[in-house]
Amino acid sequence: MIEAHGLREISADLTGISRRTAGAVVDAFGQSAGDLAATWKRNAKATSGKHGKHYPNSIDFEQRLSFNVEFEVGPNPFKRQGRMSFEEGSVNQPPHLDGAKAADEVLPRLQKRVERALAGLLDSFESAAPELVQYTTKAGVTRMATSAQVANWTRSR
């Protein structure tokens, strides 16, 4: 049996949770996108050599506006050497895989950031939930309810 007591209060709390969740998760992805760009840039500086001396500075990230939250990380084609094919290689050079290596390093940190963000939201949701007290009805049924509910039920006694 599902008790509907307090459902309105819970519903009001849940209405804002998607907004709070989205903000916290977007922050976690934004931090990780910056982390990925910095790690990729560091890797590229170590592998690009004289031929690609400007390539590492072309690596950046930006948040894209759409129906989904997106961050694009990688060489910016509008920056010097941003169109060079260091990541996957070409006939002139082997693949460097700096971005792939950076992703391997950053993805576990992204997972931890998202877990912390969601755990923080759950903690705030739990602490915002009203404290329940035990209440026994006139019919002898014992249930858990908020103090406000008990006051409402007993105000005509």
C-alpha positions, 0 to 999 in steps of 0.5 A: 500500500502506498501512502500519499501523505506528504506527496505534495511536499515531496513533489514540490522538492522533486520539481527542482531536483532536475534543475539542480542535478543538471547544474551540478553535472554540467559543472562536473563536465565543464571542469573535466572538459578543461582538464581534458584540454589541458592534459591533451595540450600537455601530451601534445607539447611532449609529442609534436616536436618542432614541426608542430610547435603551434599545435598544442596551443590550438587545443581548447574547449567550448561548451555548445548550446543545444538541447543537450549539454555538450563540450567539444574538446580538441584542436581548434581549426581556427588556430595555428596548426589546428587543422594538422593531423597529429591525433590520428596521423597522416602519410607524413607522421604516425598517430600521436593519440595525445587526446586519446591518452588524455581521455584515458587519464581524465575520464576516471576523474569525470566519473568521480566529479559526477558521483560527488555532484550527485551525492551532494544533491542527494544529501541536500535532498535528504536534509531538506526532507521533513522529519517524520514523527510517529502518529497513532490515529483514533482507529489505532493505526500507527504511521509516520507523518510530518509534524505539520500533518499531525497538527492538521489531523489533530486540530479539531480534537 
